[in-house]
Amino acid sequence: MARSNYNRDEELARIRADLRYYRDLLREYASMPKDVATGTNGSNQHAVRQHALADIQAIIKDLERELTSLMPPSRNLRSMPSRGEIL
């Protein structure tokens, strides 16, 4: 039992580190000034930049989903009352 918790903790730490890396990368990449170029190359650079941002956002979403699946359910959250239940 302790072994599986250790593996899960390692996995959580890895996912958190990856999330931190990709969020920093996204922030840095999004804050870069847009490349100004002439001709068709400029539009190609813009398309590549948009695809790269979308790819990073997709990776972040996947990591968040993976992190959520590994997290134990919170004991602080109270389930919603059923219909007719008096609060």
C-alpha positions as CSV (number, residue, x, y, z in Angstrom):
1,M,0.0,0.0,0.0
2,A,2.8,2.4,0.9
3,R,4.5,1.6,-2.4
4,S,1.5,2.6,-4.5
5,N,1.2,5.9,-2.6
6,Y,4.9,6.5,-3.2
7,N,4.4,6.0,-6.9
8,R,1.3,8.2,-7.0
9,D,3.2,10.9,-5.1
10,E,6.1,10.7,-7.6
11,E,3.6,10.9,-10.5
12,L,1.8,13.9,-8.9
13,A,5.2,15.7,-8.5
14,R,6.1,15.0,-12.1
15,I,2.8,16.3,-13.4
16,R,3.0,19.4,-11.3
17,A,6.5,20.1,-12.5
18,D,5.4,19.6,-16.1
19,L,2.5,21.9,-15.6
20,R,4.7,24.6,-14.1
21,Y,7.1,24.2,-17.1
22,Y,4.4,24.4,-19.8
23,R,2.5,27.3,-18.1
24,D,5.8,29.2,-17.9
25,L,6.5,28.4,-21.5
26,L,3.0,29.5,-22.6
27,R,3.3,32.7,-20.6
28,E,6.7,33.4,-22.1
29,Y,5.7,32.5,-25.7
30,A,2.4,34.5,-25.5
31,S,4.3,37.6,-24.2
32,M,6.8,37.6,-27.1
33,P,6.3,40.4,-29.6
34,K,4.7,39.2,-32.7
35,D,7.1,38.7,-35.6
36,V,6.8,41.4,-38.2
37,A,7.8,40.1,-41.6
38,T,6.9,40.9,-45.2
39,G,5.5,38.6,-47.9
40,T,4.0,35.2,-47.4
41,N,6.5,34.3,-44.7
42,G,4.9,36.7,-42.2
43,S,1.5,34.9,-42.4
44,N,3.2,31.6,-42.2
45,Q,5.0,32.7,-39.0
46,H,1.7,33.8,-37.5
47,A,0.1,30.5,-38.3
48,V,3.0,28.6,-36.8
49,R,2.8,30.7,-33.7
50,Q,-0.9,30.2,-33.3
51,H,-0.5,26.4,-33.7
52,A,2.3,26.3,-31.2
53,L,0.2,28.2,-28.6
54,A,-2.7,25.9,-29.2
55,D,-0.4,22.8,-28.8
56,I,0.9,24.1,-25.5
57,Q,-2.6,24.8,-24.3
58,A,-3.7,21.3,-25.3
59,I,-0.7,19.8,-23.4
60,I,-1.6,21.9,-20.3
61,K,-5.3,20.7,-20.5
62,D,-4.1,17.0,-20.7
63,L,-1.8,17.5,-17.8
64,E,-4.5,19.1,-15.7
65,R,-6.9,16.3,-16.6
66,E,-4.2,13.7,-15.6
67,L,-3.5,15.6,-12.3
68,T,-7.2,15.7,-11.5
69,S,-7.6,11.9,-12.0
70,L,-4.7,11.2,-9.6
71,M,-5.8,13.6,-6.9
72,P,-7.8,12.0,-4.0
73,P,-11.3,13.3,-3.7
74,S,-11.5,16.2,-1.3
75,R,-13.1,15.7,2.0
76,N,-13.8,19.4,2.4
77,L,-16.4,19.4,-0.3
78,R,-19.9,18.7,0.8
79,S,-22.2,16.9,-1.6
80,M,-25.2,18.8,-2.8
81,P,-28.4,18.2,-0.9
82,S,-30.9,15.9,-2.6
83,R,-34.3,17.3,-3.6
84,G,-36.5,17.9,-0.6
85,E,-33.6,17.7,1.9
86,I,-33.8,20.3,4.6
87,L,-30.5,22.2,5.1
